[in-house]
Amino acid sequence: MNPWIVAIAVLGLAAITVVTRSFFFIPEREWPLPDWLRRGLAYAPLAALVAVIAPEILMTQGHLLLTWRDARWPAVLAALAYYFWRRGILGTIVLGMAVYLPLHIGLGW
């Protein structure tokens, strides 16, 4: 394939990405949003995170987990306990992985 075509395609995709990502920063004044929409958008990052993580925790190969002998369950429980105790994201991730990896790699769960 011609390298010029690839370069033009990459630059075009980069330009489209910059324009679409900065679309809300271009106007000079803030868009008026209804109060109910503003409150709803506050939950959007949490909803997206749950939508990505929940299937990873609850399912394997498209089927619901039916056994407790899976390294994800103890890791999630430990991470949740830590989060509600200390309210720290980094510690939650570190503890969850510290529980998950030995069970998954060491015991083969």
C-alpha positions as CSV (number, residue, x, y, z in Angstrom):
1,M,0.0,0.0,0.0
2,N,1.2,3.5,-0.8
3,P,2.6,5.2,2.3
4,W,1.1,8.5,1.2
5,I,-2.4,7.1,1.4
6,V,-1.7,5.7,4.8
7,A,-0.4,9.0,6.0
8,I,-3.3,10.9,4.6
9,A,-5.8,8.4,6.2
10,V,-4.1,8.8,9.6
11,L,-4.0,12.6,9.4
12,G,-7.7,12.6,8.3
13,L,-8.7,10.3,11.2
14,A,-6.8,12.5,13.6
15,A,-8.5,15.6,12.4
16,I,-11.9,14.0,12.6
17,T,-11.1,12.9,16.2
18,V,-9.9,16.3,17.3
19,V,-13.0,18.0,15.8
20,T,-15.5,15.6,17.3
21,R,-13.8,15.5,20.7
22,S,-13.6,19.3,20.9
23,F,-17.1,20.0,19.6
24,F,-18.3,21.0,23.0
25,F,-15.4,23.4,23.6
26,I,-15.8,25.4,20.4
27,P,-18.9,27.5,21.3
28,E,-18.2,30.7,23.2
29,R,-21.0,30.2,25.7
30,E,-22.1,27.2,27.7
31,W,-25.1,25.3,26.4
32,P,-28.1,25.5,28.6
33,L,-29.0,22.0,29.9
34,P,-32.2,21.1,31.8
35,D,-31.5,20.3,35.5
36,W,-32.7,16.7,35.1
37,L,-30.2,16.1,32.3
38,R,-27.3,17.7,34.2
39,R,-28.1,15.4,37.2
40,G,-28.3,12.4,34.9
41,L,-25.0,13.2,33.2
42,A,-23.3,13.1,36.6
43,Y,-23.9,9.3,36.7
44,A,-22.7,8.6,33.2
45,P,-19.1,7.7,34.1
46,L,-20.2,5.3,36.8
47,A,-22.8,3.7,34.5
48,A,-20.1,3.3,31.8
49,L,-17.7,1.7,34.2
50,V,-20.3,-0.7,35.5
51,A,-21.3,-1.6,31.9
52,V,-17.7,-2.5,31.2
53,I,-16.7,-4.2,34.5
54,A,-19.9,-6.1,35.4
55,P,-19.8,-8.6,32.5
56,E,-16.2,-9.3,33.2
57,I,-17.0,-10.2,36.8
58,L,-20.3,-12.0,36.3
59,M,-19.7,-13.9,33.1
60,T,-17.2,-16.1,31.4
61,Q,-17.3,-17.1,27.7
62,G,-20.8,-15.6,27.4
63,H,-22.3,-17.6,30.3
64,L,-23.1,-16.6,33.9
65,L,-20.7,-17.7,36.5
66,L,-22.2,-20.5,38.6
67,T,-19.3,-21.3,40.8
68,W,-17.5,-19.5,43.6
69,R,-14.3,-21.1,42.6
70,D,-13.3,-18.2,40.4
71,A,-10.6,-15.8,41.3
72,R,-12.7,-12.8,40.3
73,W,-15.2,-13.2,43.2
74,P,-12.7,-13.0,46.1
75,A,-10.9,-10.2,44.3
76,V,-14.0,-8.2,43.9
77,L,-15.1,-8.8,47.5
78,A,-11.7,-7.7,48.8
79,A,-11.6,-4.6,46.6
80,L,-15.1,-3.6,47.6
81,A,-14.3,-4.1,51.3
82,Y,-11.2,-1.9,50.9
83,Y,-13.0,0.8,49.0
84,F,-15.8,1.1,51.6
85,W,-13.1,1.1,54.4
86,R,-10.7,3.6,52.9
87,R,-12.4,5.2,49.9
88,G,-9.2,5.0,47.8
89,I,-9.2,4.0,44.2
90,L,-5.5,3.0,43.9
91,G,-5.6,0.8,46.9
92,T,-8.8,-0.8,45.7
93,I,-7.2,-1.7,42.4
94,V,-3.9,-2.9,44.0
95,L,-5.7,-5.1,46.6
96,G,-8.1,-6.5,44.0
97,M,-5.2,-7.5,41.8
98,A,-3.2,-8.8,44.8
99,V,-6.0,-11.2,45.6
100,Y,-6.8,-12.0,42.0
101,L,-3.4,-12.8,40.6
102,P,-2.3,-15.5,43.2
103,L,-5.6,-17.2,42.9
104,H,-5.7,-17.1,39.1
105,I,-2.1,-17.8,38.4
106,G,-1.1,-19.9,41.5
107,L,-4.3,-22.0,41.9
108,G,-5.5,-21.8,38.4
109,W,-9.0,-20.5,39.4
